[in-house]
Amino acid sequence: MSENNDVVTTGNWIITYLIMCIPLINIIMLFVWAFGGGAQASKANWAKASLIWIVISIILAILLMASVL
């Protein structure tokens, strides 16, 4: 599998962040960018890191709620 090492332009990042503001679509697009194979390497890495942070946040929220109850 070849990586797309093209530069992610400022306009592309603006559209990316606009898409990230749309509920549910943002999660779907993170998976597409992270594992779809068509995104630039830097955007794919950013999407993977964002998914990892989402998982960490969910785990911490569950632990916090469990400790309160």
N, C-alpha and C positions, 0 to 999 in steps of 0.2 A: 504494500500500500504506500503510495507516494504522498508526502506531506505537502500542503499548499503553504509555502513560506512567503507568500505575498504580504506586503505591508497592509495593515488594517488602517484605512483612512479615517480621518476625523469624522467625516460624514457617515461612514459605516458605523462608527462607535455611537454617534448620536441616534441613529436608527436602532441600534442594538439596545441602548438604554430606554428608548421609547417603547420598544417591544417588552422590555423587562417590567414596565409599568402596568401591563395588561395581565390581570389575574388568570391563572391556569395556563394561558398561552406562554407565559414566561417559563414555566417549568418544562413544558413540552419543547420549547425552543432551546433550552439549556441542554436537554438530551440530544436534540438534533445536532446542535453545534458541537457538543462534546464527542458524540459517537457516530455521527452521520458520515463523516469522512470528507465532506465538501467544504468545510470551513477552513479559514486560515489557521495555521498552527497556533498562533498566539491567542486567537479567539477560542479555539478548542481547549487550550490549557486553562484559559480564564473560565470557560463554562464548567470544566471539570472541577476547578477549585471552588466555584460557586456552589456546585452540587454538594461538594464535601462540607462546606460551611452550612448548607441547609440541613444536612443530616446531623451535623454536630449540634445545631440549634434545636432541632426536634428532640434529640436525645437529652439535652440539658433541660428543655422545657418539661419533658416527661419526668425526669428525675426531680425537678423542682416541685412539680405538682404532686408527685408521690411522697415527697418529704413533708409537704404541707398537710396532706390528708392523713 
